[in-house]
């Protein structure tokens, strides 16, 4: 079992980045502990890993919303791990912030070329790091800065965990909410059942792939009264896609 931050924060806020899961991949315990403490104060959840092998186990156990990745890891470097994550079907879209003492321009370029979303040079303040994390998360969530994700006449208020169709509140179950949120933040792309299981349920949860079909049907039934069920589309032989186009 991989170590986790103690996530007993009572912080309440309208910030949609609260409760997001952050994976800290850092081999220096003092830095790891400092970052974990700052994340906990902001109401975020986290898992920690000291090298690439532990990181891969943590990702398989539960998909993070963002990865903080140290460049200088034992064994496989953070740069190589970033490239590997960007090649993986289930990990290619996880936002990555690189943490490193390398501050030269070419190092920054190499990190960005490897697919990282942002670059924080050590030593850094936790205040700056938290601001960077929130900015990257908001971009990845596709929200408007206030926690709203909108496609067509469908809107999610991420902070309130509420769904609105044609400006009317929609009653929706927790699993269907997570599925819809993932779809709306990753539109116009086909996902297999296995990929949806990884992203929405996490790799450590055993769920039959056909269970996806049940939740897809429930999600469509939820959207049916507003006439928006067509946005959840079946792609024969491949999986499912979310689109505002018929």
C-alpha positions in Angstrom: 0.0 0.0 0.0 1.5 3.3 -1.0 1.7 6.2 1.5 -0.8 9.0 1.2 -1.2 12.5 2.7 -3.4 12.7 5.8 -6.5 14.2 4.1 -8.6 15.3 7.0 -8.8 19.0 6.0 -12.0 20.7 6.9 -11.5 23.4 4.3 -14.7 24.4 2.5 -14.5 26.6 -0.6 -16.0 27.1 -4.0 -12.6 26.4 -5.6 -13.1 23.5 -8.1 -9.5 22.4 -7.5 -10.3 21.3 -3.9 -10.3 17.5 -3.3 -8.3 16.9 -6.5 -5.8 14.1 -6.2 -2.2 15.1 -6.6 0.6 12.6 -7.0 4.0 13.8 -5.6 6.9 12.0 -7.2 9.9 13.2 -5.2 12.8 11.3 -3.6 13.7 14.0 -1.0 11.5 13.5 2.1 11.7 17.1 3.4 10.5 18.5 0.1 7.9 15.8 -0.2 6.6 16.5 3.3 6.5 20.3 2.8 4.5 20.0 -0.4 2.1 17.4 1.1 1.5 19.7 4.0 0.7 22.6 1.7 -1.6 20.5 -0.4 -3.5 19.3 2.7 -4.0 22.8 3.9 -5.6 23.6 0.5 -8.0 20.7 0.8 -6.4 18.6 -1.9 -5.7 14.9 -1.7 -2.4 13.4 -2.5 -0.3 10.2 -2.9 3.5 10.1 -2.7 6.2 8.2 -4.6 9.9 8.2 -4.3 10.8 6.8 -7.8 9.3 5.9 -11.1 8.3 2.3 -10.0 6.4 3.6 -7.0 4.8 6.3 -9.2 3.5 3.7 -11.7 2.0 1.7 -8.8 0.3 4.8 -7.4 -1.1 5.7 -10.8 -2.4 2.1 -11.3 -4.0 2.2 -7.9 -5.9 5.5 -8.6 -5.5 7.9 -11.5 -4.3 11.3 -10.2 -5.7 14.7 -11.4 -2.2 16.1 -11.5 1.4 15.0 -11.1 4.2 16.9 -9.4 7.3 15.3 -10.9 10.9 15.8 -9.7 13.5 15.8 -12.5 16.3 14.0 -10.6 14.8 10.7 -9.5 16.8 7.6 -8.7 16.9 5.1 -11.6 14.5 6.5 -14.2 14.7 10.3 -14.5 11.7 12.4 -14.2 12.2 13.5 -17.8 12.1 9.9 -19.0 9.1 9.2 -16.8 7.2 12.2 -18.2 7.9 10.9 -21.8 6.6 7.5 -20.8 3.4 8.9 -19.3 2.7 11.0 -22.4 2.9 7.8 -24.5 0.5 5.8 -22.3 -3.2 5.8 -23.4 -4.5 6.2 -19.9 -1.9 8.7 -18.7 -1.3 10.9 -21.7 -3.6 13.7 -20.5 -2.7 13.9 -16.9 -1.3 17.4 -16.2 2.4 17.3 -15.1 4.3 20.0 -13.3 8.1 19.4 -13.2 10.0 20.3 -10.0 13.7 20.7 -10.6 16.9 22.6 -9.6 17.7 22.9 -13.3 16.9 26.5 -14.2 18.6 26.9 -17.6 16.6 27.7 -20.6 17.5 24.5 -22.4 16.5 22.5 -19.4 13.1 24.2 -19.5 12.8 23.5 -23.2 13.6 19.8 -22.7 11.0 19.5 -20.0 8.3 21.2 -22.0 9.3 19.1 -25.0 8.8 16.0 -22.9 5.2 17.0 -22.4 5.1 18.7 -19.0 2.5 21.4 -18.5 4.6 23.7 -16.2 8.0 24.0 -14.7 8.9 25.1 -11.2 12.5 25.7 -10.2 13.8 24.8 -6.8 13.9 26.4 -4.3 10.3 27.4 -4.6 7.6 28.8 -2.2 4.7 26.5 -1.5 2.5 29.6 -2.2 3.8 29.8 -5.8 3.5 26.0 -6.3 -0.1 25.9 -5.1 -0.9 28.8 -7.5 0.7 26.9 -10.4 -1.2 23.7 -9.5 -4.5 25.5 -9.4 -3.8 27.2 -12.7 -2.9 24.0 -14.5 -5.9 22.1 -13.0 -8.3 24.8 -14.1 -6.9 24.6 -17.7 -7.1 20.8 -17.7 -10.7 20.9 -16.3 -11.7 23.3 -19.0 -13.7 25.5 -16.6 -14.2 29.2 -16.7 -12.3 30.0 -13.5 -15.5 29.8 -11.4 -15.8 26.0 -11.6 -18.2 25.9 -14.5 -17.7 23.5 -17.4 -20.1 24.0 -20.3 -20.7 22.3 -23.6 -23.8 23.3 -25.6 -26.8 23.6 -23.3 -25.2 21.4 -20.6 -23.3 22.9 -17.7 -21.5 21.4 -14.6 -20.9 23.5 -11.5 -17.9 21.7 -10.3 -17.7 23.5 -7.0 -21.3 22.6 -6.1 -21.3 19.2 -7.8 -24.4 20.1 -9.7 -25.5 19.6 -13.3 -27.7 21.9 -15.3 -29.4 21.1 -18.6 -31.0 24.0 -20.4 -30.6 26.0 -17.2 -32.6 23.4 -15.2 -31.0 21.4 -12.4 -30.6 17.7 -13.1 -30.7 15.0 -10.5 -27.7 12.7 -11.1 -26.0 9.9 -9.3 -22.4 10.2 -8.1 -21.0 7.7 -10.6 -22.9 9.3 -13.5 -21.7 12.7 -12.3 -18.0 11.6 -12.4 -18.6 10.0 -15.8 -20.2 13.1 -17.2 -17.5 15.4 -15.7 -14.8 13.3 -17.4 -16.7 13.4 -20.7 -17.3 17.1 -20.6 -13.6 17.9 -19.8 -12.5 15.5 -22.6 -15.0 16.1 -25.4 -14.9 14.9 -29.1 -12.6 12.0 -28.3 -13.4 8.3 -28.4 -12.6 6.3 -25.2 -12.7 2.6 -24.8 -14.4 1.0 -21.8 -11.0 0.1 -20.3 -9.9 3.7 -20.6 -13.1 5.0 -19.0 -12.6 2.5 -16.1 -9.0 3.8 -15.6 -10.0 7.5 -15.7 -13.3 7.4 -13.8 -13.1 4.4 -11.4 -9.3 4.1 -11.1 -7.1 1.1 -11.8 -7.3 -0.3 -8.2 -11.1 -0.8 -8.4 -12.4 -4.0 -9.9 -15.3 -3.3 -12.2 -16.5 -5.3 -15.2 -16.0 -3.4 -18.4 -19.7 -4.0 -19.3 -20.6 -2.1 -16.1 -19.6 1.0 -18.2 -22.6 0.3 -20.5 -25.0 0.3 -17.5 -23.8 3.7 -16.4 -23.8 5.1 -19.9 -27.5 4.1 -20.1 -28.2 5.7 -16.8 -26.4 8.9 -17.9 -28.4 9.0 -21.1 -31.6 8.4 -19.1 -30.7 11.3 -16.8 -30.2 13.7 -19.8 -33.3 12.4 -21.7 -35.9 14.8 -20.2 -33.9 17.7 -21.5 -33.3 16.2 -24.9 -29.5 16.1 -24.5 -29.0 12.3 -24.4 -27.6 12.4 -27.9 -24.4 14.0 -26.5 -23.3 10.6 -25.1 -22.5 8.8 -28.3 -21.6 5.1 -29.0 -18.8 4.6 -31.5 -19.2 1.0 -32.8 -16.3 -1.3 -32.1 -14.4 1.4 -30.2 -16.2 2.9 -27.2 -17.9 6.1 -26.3 -17.6 9.8 -27.2 -19.1 13.0 -25.8 -20.0 15.6 -28.4 -22.4 18.5 -28.8 -22.8 17.5 -32.5 -25.5 15.0 -33.4 
